[in-house]
């Protein structure tokens, strides 16, 4: 059975998206619906909201996200790194993708050192956003096996 068919047979896939920018949340939601309709995103705007959701959902395995996607700027880059460290400590098996407009190489290196699984720059066009989510789908949902 090819991966396309296997993917479409899966039930919903919970995903946590953490971004302080409501416009980016809307854009991410649109791209998820367009490219990965099986994903059920939960949106958080702060580090505290994200951690609260993870703690609540960790007791309900079917609602616990298979993947976390977040911007480092929450509202400051330091908070994004704090969230990454906390997720790595509490949920070491949970994959984390950084999607950030901040692309300084030292930030990228630090994100990987703290345990990020991927670091993607925020796109500037709708087509680029859709391409990012197509790549996320193909790699994270078709290629690898998530816990």
C-alpha positions, 0 to 999 in steps of 0.5 A: 500500500502506498504512503498516500493511501496509508496517510489517508486511512489514519484518523485525525492527527493532533498538532499544536501550533504556537504563534503569537501572530493571529494572522499567521495562525489563520494562514497556518490553519488555512494551509493545514486544511488545504495540505493536511486535512487530517490534522487537527490543530490546536493554536496557542499564543503564549508559552504558558498556553502551550504548556498548559495544553500539553499538560492537559492533553498528556492525560488523553493520549488521543488528543496529545499532539503528534507534532509541535510547530512554533515560532521562537518569538513568543513574544521574545525569542528567549521565551521560544527557547524556554518553551523548547527546553521545557518540551524537551524536558517534559516530552522528550519524544515529541517532535518540534518544528521551529517555524520562524521569521528569525533566521540568524544562524546562531538562533538556528544552531541554538534551536538544534542544540536545544532539541528542535527537530527542524527549523524552517524560515517563515515564508513570504508568499502563500505558495511558499507557505503551502510548500512548507506544509506539503514538505511537513506532510511528506516528511513528518506524516508520510516518511517517519513513524511518530510516537 
